Amino acid sequence: MEPAGSLPFWGRSLQIGPDGRLALLSPEGAVLLVDLSSRALTRVRLAGGAPRAFTVVPAGGRIISLSRRPQGSTVTAYELGQLTASAPR
């Protein structure tokens, strides 16, 4: 069996979304989305000014980010079409 594709990435906090996509979060705030049905690997960066996320979950056309702040936790939804440009590979 040959690999379908690869993208170098160091990540943590593997999450599986309700649609079966996987999401990993890098220490720099980039998100790697893996769509097993279409064999797509996508690396995106959350928009600037976002609180530091400790996990992300893919949900349809969105990425849900969970963050900790001194005042408490924050849940932020990002539209995939409105994220910053793909991170350099």
C-alpha positions, -999 to +999 in steps of 0.1 A: +000+000+000+013+035-009+006+067+010-021+089-006-002+120+004+017+137+032+023+171+047+051+177+072+035+189+104+040+186+141+007+187+159-012+179+190-048+176+202-061+153+174-099+158+171-124+141+149-153+162+137-189+149+132-183+147+094-152+124+099-125+150+092-095+152+115-080+183+130-046+188+146-033+220+162+003+231+159+022+251+186+022+281+163-016+281+159-018+265+125-045+238+119-041+207+098-073+194+084-074+158+071-104+148+050-101+110+046-130+107+021-115+131-004-079+125+006-074+162+012-047+176+035-051+213+043-030+235+065-046+269+076-037+295+101-064+310+124-069+347+120-046+371+138-056+382+172-072+349+181-067+337+216-043+308+219-063+277+212-057+245+231-078+224+207-097+227+175-126+207+160-138+206+124-175+211+120-189+213+085-175+245+069-162+257+102-134+252+127-143+255+163-115+267+185-113+263+223-090+287+241-081+296+277-078+331+289-072+346+324-109+355+325-121+320+314-124+298+284-134+310+249-152+291+221-147+307+187-161+295+153-141+303+122-156+300+087-132+280+065-135+305+037-126+334+060-094+320+075-061+336+066-042+322+037-028+287+038+003+284+059+036+279+039+046+243+035 
